[in-house]
Amino acid sequence: MSPMKEVTLEMTQTQINRYHTIKNSLDGKLTVAEAAKTLGISERQVTRLRNGVKAEGAAFLIHKNKGRASPKGLPHEEKKKIQELYQSEEYTGANFLHFSELLTEHEKIRHSYSTIRKALSEAGIESPKKRRRYKPHRRRKRKAQEGLLIQIDATPYEWFGGKLKYALHGGIDDATGKFVGAYMSKNECLYGYYETMRQIIERDGIPGSAYSDRHTIFASPKTDKLSVQEQLDGKLVKDTQFGRAMKELGITLILARSAQAKGRIERLWETLQSRLVIEFRIHGIKTVEAANAFLLEYMPKFNEQFAVDAEHSEKAYRPNTSDLDLILCVKETRVADKGGVVSFNGKLWKITSAGLPSSKFNVEVIASPAKGLVAMYKGETLDVVRYIKPKKASKPASEKKGPSKLGHHSHNKWEINAPRYSCDLVDSEIRKMLEDVFLSKYA
């Protein structure tokens, strides 16, 4: 192979075209002015290139740093370490930006995102977070103050790897994009949303409004089924327990018509699904309990990186003066009989307080994770215990046909003369009832 052919193998097509133009100029086929016009450079540059090519040949047009490692580039050993770390069990699957942050935090390797991305791309590693095509759409303007609107939602995901999905409930402030509440449970449930709101209220105060989808936790399925005539007649659909609690707190509940309407929290889920799985893996978190403890520490760190300033610095949260345990609960009005017994969740319960009316009366039964099961009567909180209905007494043996196979039972007399109510407080039964009420999966 001739020296010229060896050189051209290292040259780009632009450099080859430039060489032929300069060569024609040297051979007298083109003037300096014509060569400058052809190449789009000054005559002075053409003269410099002519002298270089005349002295060194085509190799003069190849940049002298070609093939050399950049003095500012990553050393080979460090580049290899970064590639190996990404492919390790601990970090694999992280998007490149998150991975660069993890390297700084856990490995003390500090490089820019572009440097890390280039190092990984050179090893043929692609980011798991693909860039989507830009779709132009109108973005709703953020609220002007923090605390005016909280978007709430839940997302099921394989947070601990494997195939099991758990529901992460959360809230995001519309004005700032702050991650303001988080609670994970086995499935989307009332308790998860209550705990999200409790975190917000206890830390910041009561927000002005909450924006949710039309899940049955937030709205009755009958909400959109009232006829025009029924609406004109003033017929209303009963609030859900969550809706009732928001009314008592003075929070306006707004129901979205589409996922795009609450886009901020939908984008929050995309970010968390990309990051939390890796964070849980690094910190050895494999249970819902450990995840909930970690999330309380993770939210401030997340907000420091992603939250923005509101248009107005003054916050719109209102101070809370109510007992949240008696609001973030399940509350039902029941009729108590003369003995103070009410029905709730398919079981009977007795109010254990003296001075109750001797006739039937209305009472509010409250199921609260913090207080258990209590009753509210005339503004006073009353304890309740499990009521076990007495069994019917069996007929005397003399009235039965044929010889008695049971013989005489001394407790029959006790059952006949037993008090009307037999109460037995079974803690495990109350706990099971609370789980049925708060943690059950909604359709």
C-alpha positions as CSV (number, residue, x, y, z in Angstrom):
1,M,0.0,0.0,0.0
2,S,1.4,3.4,-1.0
3,P,2.1,6.0,1.7
4,M,-0.7,8.2,0.4
5,K,-3.3,5.4,0.7
6,E,-2.1,4.7,4.2
7,V,-2.6,8.4,5.1
8,T,-6.1,8.6,3.5
9,L,-7.3,5.7,5.6
10,E,-6.9,7.9,8.7
11,M,-8.5,11.0,7.1
12,T,-12.1,12.0,7.0
13,Q,-13.8,12.7,3.7
14,T,-13.6,16.5,4.4
15,Q,-9.9,16.3,4.9
16,I,-9.4,14.3,1.7
17,N,-11.5,16.9,-0.3
18,R,-9.4,19.6,1.3
19,Y,-6.1,17.8,0.3
20,H,-7.2,17.5,-3.4
21,T,-8.1,21.2,-3.5
22,I,-4.7,22.3,-2.0
23,K,-2.9,19.9,-4.3
24,N,-4.6,21.4,-7.4
25,S,-3.5,24.8,-6.1
26,L,0.1,23.6,-5.8
27,D,-0.1,22.1,-9.3
28,G,-1.2,25.5,-10.7
29,K,-4.7,24.2,-11.6
30,L,-6.3,26.6,-9.1
31,T,-5.3,30.1,-7.8
32,V,-5.0,30.8,-4.1
33,A,-8.1,32.9,-4.4
34,E,-10.1,30.1,-6.1
35,A,-9.0,27.5,-3.6
36,A,-10.0,29.8,-0.7
37,K,-13.4,30.3,-2.3
38,T,-13.9,26.5,-2.8
39,L,-12.9,25.7,0.7
40,G,-14.7,28.6,2.3
41,I,-11.5,29.8,4.2
42,S,-9.3,32.8,3.9
43,E,-6.4,33.1,1.4
44,R,-4.0,33.3,4.3
45,Q,-5.2,29.8,5.5
46,V,-4.8,28.4,2.0
47,T,-1.2,29.6,1.9
48,R,-0.5,28.0,5.3
49,L,-2.1,24.7,4.2
50,R,-0.1,24.8,0.9
51,N,3.2,25.2,2.7
52,G,2.3,22.4,5.1
53,V,1.2,19.9,2.4
54,K,4.3,20.8,0.4
55,A,6.6,20.0,3.4
56,E,4.8,17.0,5.0
57,G,2.3,15.8,2.4
58,A,-1.3,14.8,3.2
59,A,-0.5,13.9,6.8
60,F,-0.2,17.7,7.5
61,L,-4.1,17.9,7.3
62,I,-4.6,15.3,10.1
63,H,-4.9,16.9,13.6
64,K,-1.8,16.2,15.7
65,N,-3.9,15.1,18.7
66,K,-5.6,12.3,16.7
67,G,-5.2,9.0,18.5
68,R,-4.0,10.7,21.7
69,A,-5.9,10.4,24.9
70,S,-7.2,13.7,26.2
71,P,-5.3,15.0,29.2
72,K,-8.7,16.0,30.7
73,G,-10.3,12.6,30.0
74,L,-10.8,9.8,32.4
75,P,-7.9,7.5,33.1
76,H,-8.4,4.1,31.6
77,E,-8.4,2.4,35.1
78,E,-11.1,4.8,36.5
79,K,-13.2,4.5,33.4
80,K,-13.1,0.7,33.7
81,K,-14.0,0.9,37.4
82,I,-17.1,3.0,36.6
83,Q,-18.2,0.6,33.9
84,E,-17.8,-2.4,36.3
85,L,-19.7,-0.6,39.1
86,Y,-22.6,0.1,36.9
87,Q,-22.8,-3.5,35.9
88,S,-22.6,-4.7,39.5
89,E,-25.8,-6.0,41.2
90,E,-26.0,-2.9,43.4
91,Y,-26.2,-0.2,40.6
92,T,-27.4,-2.0,37.5
93,G,-30.6,-0.5,36.1
94,A,-30.0,3.0,37.4
95,N,-30.4,5.8,34.9
96,F,-27.2,7.6,34.1
97,L,-27.9,10.8,36.0
98,H,-29.0,8.9,39.1
99,F,-25.9,6.7,38.8
100,S,-23.6,9.7,38.7
101,E,-25.2,10.9,41.9
102,L,-24.8,7.5,43.5
103,L,-21.1,7.4,42.6
104,T,-20.6,10.8,44.3
105,E,-22.6,9.7,47.4
106,H,-21.4,6.2,47.9
107,E,-18.1,5.7,46.0
108,K,-16.7,9.3,46.3
109,I,-16.2,9.3,42.5
110,R,-17.0,12.9,41.3
111,H,-17.5,13.5,37.6
112,S,-20.0,15.3,35.5
113,Y,-23.0,13.6,34.1
114,S,-21.7,13.9,30.5
115,T,-18.4,12.2,31.6
116,I,-20.2,9.3,33.2
117,R,-22.5,8.9,30.3
118,K,-19.6,8.9,27.8
119,A,-17.7,6.3,29.8
120,L,-20.7,4.0,29.9
121,S,-21.7,4.5,26.3
122,E,-18.1,3.6,25.2
123,A,-18.7,0.2,26.9
124,G,-22.0,-0.2,24.9
125,I,-24.2,0.4,27.9
126,E,-27.5,2.2,27.2
127,S,-29.4,4.1,29.8
128,P,-32.6,2.3,30.8
129,K,-34.5,5.6,30.7
130,K,-35.1,6.2,27.1
131,R,-35.7,9.8,25.9
132,R,-39.2,10.1,24.6
133,R,-40.1,12.2,21.5
134,Y,-41.2,15.7,22.5
135,K,-44.9,16.1,22.3
136,P,-46.0,19.7,22.4
137,H,-48.9,20.4,24.7
138,R,-50.2,23.1,26.9
139,R,-48.9,22.9,30.5
140,R,-51.2,24.2,33.2
141,K,-49.6,27.0,35.1
142,R,-48.4,26.1,38.6
143,K,-50.3,27.5,41.6
144,A,-48.8,30.7,42.9
145,Q,-48.4,29.6,46.5
146,E,-47.1,26.4,48.2
147,G,-50.0,24.6,49.9
148,L,-52.8,25.8,47.6
149,L,-53.1,22.5,45.8
150,I,-51.7,19.0,46.5
151,Q,-52.0,16.3,43.9
152,I,-52.5,12.9,45.4
153,D,-52.3,9.4,43.8
154,A,-51.0,5.9,44.3
155,T,-48.9,3.7,42.0
156,P,-48.4,-0.1,42.1
157,Y,-44.9,-1.1,41.3
158,E,-42.2,-3.8,41.9
159,W,-40.4,-1.6,44.4
160,F,-38.3,-4.5,45.8
161,G,-37.6,-6.3,42.6
162,G,-39.3,-9.6,41.7
163,K,-42.9,-9.9,40.7
164,L,-44.7,-8.6,43.8
165,K,-46.2,-5.1,43.5
166,Y,-46.8,-2.7,46.3
167,A,-48.8,0.5,46.2
168,L,-46.9,3.8,47.0
169,H,-49.3,6.6,48.0
170,G,-48.0,10.1,47.6
171,G,-48.6,13.8,47.3
172,I,-46.9,16.5,45.4
173,D,-47.3,20.3,45.9
174,D,-48.4,21.9,42.7
175,A,-46.6,25.2,43.1
176,T,-43.1,23.8,44.0
177,G,-43.1,20.2,42.9
178,K,-42.2,19.2,46.5
179,F,-42.7,15.5,47.4
180,V,-44.8,16.1,50.5
181,G,-46.2,12.8,51.6
182,A,-45.5,9.1,51.0
183,Y,-46.8,5.8,52.4
184,M,-46.4,2.3,51.0
185,S,-48.8,-0.6,51.6
186,K,-49.8,-3.9,50.0
187,N,-52.4,-2.3,47.8
188,E,-54.1,1.1,47.2
189,C,-56.2,1.8,50.3
190,L,-57.8,4.4,52.5
191,Y,-55.2,4.2,55.2
192,G,-52.4,5.0,52.7
193,Y,-54.1,8.2,51.6
194,Y,-54.9,9.1,55.2
195,E,-51.2,8.7,56.2
196,T,-50.1,10.8,53.2
197,M,-52.5,13.6,54.3
198,R,-51.4,13.2,58.0
199,Q,-47.8,13.7,57.1
200,I,-48.6,16.9,55.2
201,I,-50.9,18.4,57.9
202,E,-48.6,17.5,60.8
203,R,-45.5,18.9,59.1
204,D,-46.8,21.9,57.1
205,G,-50.5,22.5,57.9
206,I,-53.8,22.1,56.1
207,P,-53.6,22.6,52.3
208,G,-56.3,24.5,50.4
209,S,-57.3,21.7,48.1
210,A,-56.4,18.1,47.0
211,Y,-56.5,17.0,43.4
212,S,-57.1,13.3,42.8
213,D,-58.4,10.8,40.3
214,R,-62.0,9.4,40.4
215,H,-61.1,6.3,42.4
216,T,-63.8,5.0,44.6
217,I,-61.8,6.0,47.7
218,F,-62.4,9.6,46.6
219,A,-65.7,9.5,44.8
220,S,-68.8,7.3,44.9
221,P,-69.5,5.4,41.7
222,K,-72.9,7.1,41.7
223,T,-71.3,10.6,41.5
224,D,-71.8,10.9,37.7
225,K,-75.0,8.8,37.5
226,L,-77.5,11.4,38.9
227,S,-80.0,12.5,36.4
228,V,-80.6,16.1,35.6
229,Q,-83.9,15.9,37.4
230,E,-82.4,14.4,40.5
231,Q,-79.8,17.1,40.6
232,L,-82.5,19.8,40.3
233,D,-84.4,18.1,43.1
234,G,-81.3,18.6,45.3
235,K,-80.4,14.9,45.5
236,L,-76.8,14.4,46.6
237,V,-74.4,11.5,46.5
238,K,-73.0,10.5,49.9
239,D,-69.4,11.4,50.5
240,T,-66.8,8.7,50.7
241,Q,-64.9,8.5,54.0
242,F,-62.0,10.4,52.5
243,G,-64.3,13.0,51.0
244,R,-66.0,13.4,54.4
245,A,-62.6,13.8,56.2
246,M,-61.5,16.5,53.6
247,K,-64.7,18.5,54.2
248,E,-64.2,18.4,58.0
249,L,-60.7,19.7,57.5
250,G,-61.8,22.4,55.0
251,I,-59.9,20.9,52.1
252,T,-61.6,21.2,48.7
253,L,-61.4,17.8,46.9
254,I,-61.1,18.2,43.1
255,L,-61.6,15.1,40.9
256,A,-59.6,14.9,37.7
257,R,-61.0,13.6,34.5
258,S,-57.8,12.2,33.1
259,A,-54.3,11.2,34.2
260,Q,-52.9,14.1,32.1
261,A,-54.8,16.5,34.3
262,K,-52.6,15.6,37.3
263,G,-49.4,15.3,35.3
264,R,-47.1,16.5,38.0
265,I,-47.7,13.5,40.2
266,E,-47.6,11.2,37.2
267,R,-44.1,12.5,36.4
268,L,-43.2,12.0,40.0
269,W,-44.0,8.3,39.8
270,E,-41.8,8.0,36.7
271,T,-38.9,9.5,38.5
272,L,-39.4,7.4,41.7
273,Q,-39.8,4.2,39.7
274,S,-36.5,4.9,38.1
275,R,-34.7,5.8,41.4
276,L,-36.3,4.2,44.4
277,V,-35.7,0.6,43.3
278,I,-32.0,1.3,43.2
279,E,-32.1,3.2,46.5
280,F,-33.9,0.4,48.2
281,R,-31.4,-2.1,46.9
282,I,-28.4,-0.1,48.0
283,H,-29.8,0.4,51.5
284,G,-31.0,-3.3,51.8
285,I,-34.7,-2.4,52.1
286,K,-36.9,-5.3,51.4
287,T,-40.1,-4.7,53.5
288,V,-42.9,-2.2,53.5
289,E,-42.1,-1.1,57.1
290,A,-38.5,-0.4,56.2
291,A,-39.5,1.4,53.0
292,N,-41.9,3.7,54.9
293,A,-39.2,4.7,57.4
294,F,-36.7,5.3,54.6
295,L,-39.2,7.5,52.6
296,L,-39.5,10.0,55.5
297,E,-35.8,10.6,55.2
298,Y,-35.7,10.4,51.4
299,M,-38.3,13.1,50.7
300,P,-36.2,16.1,51.9
301,K,-33.3,14.9,49.9
302,F,-35.5,14.5,46.8
303,N,-37.0,17.9,47.2
304,E,-33.5,19.5,47.6
305,Q,-32.7,18.3,44.1
306,F,-36.0,18.6,42.2
307,A,-38.3,21.2,43.9
308,V,-38.6,24.8,42.6
309,D,-39.5,28.1,44.3
310,A,-43.2,29.1,44.3
311,E,-44.2,32.3,42.6
312,H,-45.1,33.8,46.0
313,S,-42.9,33.0,49.0
314,E,-45.8,33.1,51.5
315,K,-47.3,29.6,52.1
316,A,-51.0,28.9,51.9
317,Y,-51.1,26.1,54.5
318,R,-53.5,26.7,57.5
319,P,-52.7,25.6,61.0
320,N,-54.5,22.5,62.3
321,T,-56.4,22.7,65.6
322,S,-58.4,19.4,65.3
323,D,-57.7,15.9,66.6
324,L,-56.7,14.2,63.3
325,D,-57.4,10.8,64.9
326,L,-61.1,11.7,65.0
327,I,-61.1,13.0,61.4
328,L,-58.8,10.7,59.4
329,C,-60.9,7.7,60.4
330,V,-64.0,5.8,59.3
331,K,-67.1,7.5,60.8
332,E,-70.6,6.2,60.6
333,T,-73.9,7.2,62.2
334,R,-75.6,4.3,63.9
335,V,-78.7,3.8,66.1
336,A,-77.9,2.3,69.5
337,D,-80.5,0.2,71.2
338,K,-81.7,0.6,74.8
339,G,-78.7,-1.3,76.0
340,G,-76.2,0.9,74.1
341,V,-75.4,-1.8,71.5
342,V,-74.6,-0.8,67.9
343,S,-73.8,-2.6,64.7
344,F,-70.6,-1.8,62.9
345,N,-68.7,-3.7,60.2
346,G,-70.9,-6.8,60.5
347,K,-70.4,-7.1,64.3
348,L,-72.1,-5.8,67.4
349,W,-70.4,-3.5,69.9
350,K,-71.5,-2.1,73.3
351,I,-70.9,1.4,74.6
352,T,-69.4,1.0,78.1
353,S,-70.5,4.3,79.6
354,A,-73.0,5.1,82.3
355,G,-75.7,7.7,81.9
356,L,-76.8,6.7,78.4
357,P,-80.4,7.2,77.3
358,S,-82.8,4.4,78.2
359,S,-84.3,4.5,74.7
360,K,-82.8,4.2,71.3
361,F,-80.4,7.1,70.3
362,N,-78.1,8.1,67.4
363,V,-74.4,7.8,67.9
364,E,-71.3,8.2,65.7
365,V,-69.1,5.1,65.6
366,I,-65.5,5.9,64.8
367,A,-62.9,3.4,63.7
368,S,-59.5,5.0,64.1
369,P,-56.0,3.3,63.7
370,A,-54.8,5.3,66.7
371,K,-57.9,5.1,69.0
372,G,-59.3,1.7,67.9
373,L,-63.1,1.7,67.9
374,V,-64.9,4.4,69.9
375,A,-68.3,6.1,69.9
376,M,-69.0,9.8,69.8
377,Y,-72.1,11.0,71.7
378,K,-72.9,14.7,72.3
379,G,-69.3,15.6,71.7
380,E,-67.9,13.0,74.2
381,T,-65.7,10.1,73.1
382,L,-66.9,6.8,74.6
383,D,-65.2,3.4,74.7
384,V,-66.9,0.4,73.1
385,V,-66.3,-3.3,73.6
386,R,-67.2,-6.4,71.6
387,Y,-70.7,-7.6,72.2
388,I,-71.3,-11.4,72.1
389,K,-74.9,-12.2,71.6
390,P,-76.2,-14.8,74.1
391,K,-77.1,-18.2,72.7
392,K,-80.7,-19.4,72.8
393,A,-81.4,-21.7,75.8
394,S,-82.1,-25.3,74.8
395,K,-85.5,-26.8,75.7
396,P,-85.8,-28.7,79.0
397,A,-85.2,-32.4,78.5
398,S,-88.8,-33.2,79.6
399,E,-90.2,-31.3,76.6
400,K,-88.0,-33.1,74.1
401,K,-89.2,-36.1,72.2
402,G,-87.4,-39.3,73.2
403,P,-84.7,-39.8,75.7
404,S,-82.2,-36.9,76.1
405,K,-78.7,-37.7,74.7
406,L,-77.3,-34.5,76.2
407,G,-78.2,-35.1,79.8
408,H,-78.5,-32.2,82.3
409,H,-76.4,-29.1,81.7
410,S,-76.0,-26.8,84.6
411,H,-75.1,-23.8,82.5
412,N,-78.5,-23.8,80.7
413,K,-80.0,-22.1,83.7
414,W,-77.1,-19.5,83.6
415,E,-77.8,-18.8,79.9
416,I,-81.5,-18.2,80.5
417,N,-80.9,-15.9,83.4
418,A,-77.8,-14.4,81.9
419,P,-77.6,-10.6,81.6
420,R,-78.8,-9.3,78.3
421,Y,-75.3,-8.4,77.1
422,S,-72.2,-10.4,77.4
423,C,-69.2,-8.3,76.6
424,D,-65.7,-9.5,75.7
425,L,-62.9,-7.2,74.5
426,V,-60.9,-9.2,72.0
427,D,-58.0,-7.0,70.9
428,S,-57.1,-9.2,67.9
429,E,-60.6,-9.0,66.7
430,I,-60.6,-5.2,66.8
431,R,-57.2,-5.2,65.0
432,K,-58.7,-7.4,62.3
433,M,-61.7,-5.2,62.0
434,L,-59.5,-2.1,61.6
435,E,-57.4,-3.9,58.9
436,D,-60.6,-4.8,57.0
437,V,-61.8,-1.2,57.2
438,F,-58.6,0.7,56.3
439,L,-56.4,-1.7,54.4
440,S,-58.9,-3.5,52.2
441,K,-58.4,-3.3,48.4
442,Y,-60.7,-1.0,46.7
443,A,-62.3,-2.0,43.4
